[in-house]
Amino acid sequence: MLDLVERQQALVERRSARLVPWILFSWGVAWVLGYGALWLTDGLRPAFALPGGVAMSVFFGLFAAAVILSAVLGARSDRGVRGTKESAFTGTVFGIGCFVALGGIYVVGLQLAALGMPVMVANVYFPVIYTLVIGFIYLMAAAVRRAVPCVVIGALLIGVALAAGFFAFPTPYLVIGVGGGAVFVGGGVTTLAWVRGRAGARR
């Protein structure tokens, strides 16, 4: 009976984790191409400059696609898993907290702009602070789910954000795009290898 319980637990873990790599890959692509597009607005002048409207459309389009894909794959990975009231409460509070934190960054940025924050400073503030907060969100997710990979991803994102803050516009977009994208892709590769390794061990 104990062996049966352990087998079922391992099966649930693999089913829940098998779609996580593709969620991370989608975010890796969104960060590299999205922030890369923002960097191209000024990063290769005078040889080339991507129009600001086009860059913003690419950025928000890729991030919206990543959000939708993450929601769909996340729902599929949790299918058939019964949660408790405690886990539902934790998930709800965590999700609302993340939404409020990310929205609060935008509101504070608007307030700073109204107080006279230069555009060049705003172009550094927004990508750096968003990356920093997302890194902390991953650390909180690690604490809630007891997931070591989230600790690594969160710590690396915080490091990328702090490093990007030392550069002037538009370099932070390049640092965050390449560095953050590499963190997500690396996390996806590691998780995929773990899932396949567990599946091989099970066979």
ZIURSUL-V770485 format. One record per backbone hydrogen bond with DSSP energy under -1.0 kcal/mol. CO is the residue of the C=O (numbers start at 1). NH is the residue of the N-H. Records with the same first field share a line. If there is no record, write none. Layout:
CO->NH, NH
//
This chain:
1->5
2->6
3->7
4->8
5->9
6->10
7->11
8->12
9->13
10->14
11->15
12->16
13->17
14->18
19->23
20->24
21->25
22->26
23->27
24->28
25->29
26->30
27->31
28->32
29->33
30->34
31->35
32->36
33->37
34->38
35->39
36->40
38->41
39->42, 43
40->50
44->47, 48
51->55
52->56
53->57
54->58
55->59
56->60
57->61
58->62
59->63
60->64
61->65
62->66
63->67
64->68
65->69
66->70
67->71
68->72
69->73
70->74
71->75
72->76
73->77
74->78
78->81
84->88
85->89
86->90
87->91
88->92
89->93
90->94
91->95
92->96
93->97
94->98
95->99
96->100
97->101
98->102
99->103
100->104
101->105
102->106
103->107
104->108
105->109
106->110
107->111
108->112
109->113
110->114
111->115
112->117
113->116
118->122
119->123
121->124, 125
122->126
124->128
125->129
126->130
127->131
128->132
129->133
130->134
131->135
132->136
133->137
134->138
135->139
136->140
137->141
138->142
139->143
140->144
141->145
142->146
148->152
149->153
150->154
151->155
152->156
153->157
154->158
155->159
156->160
157->161
158->162
159->163
160->164
161->165
163->166
164->167
168->171
170->173
171->175
172->176
173->177
174->178
175->179
176->180
177->181
178->182
179->183
180->184
181->185
182->186
183->187
184->188
185->189
186->190
187->191
188->192
189->193
190->194
191->195
192->196
193->197
194->198
195->199
196->200
197->201
198->202
199->203
//
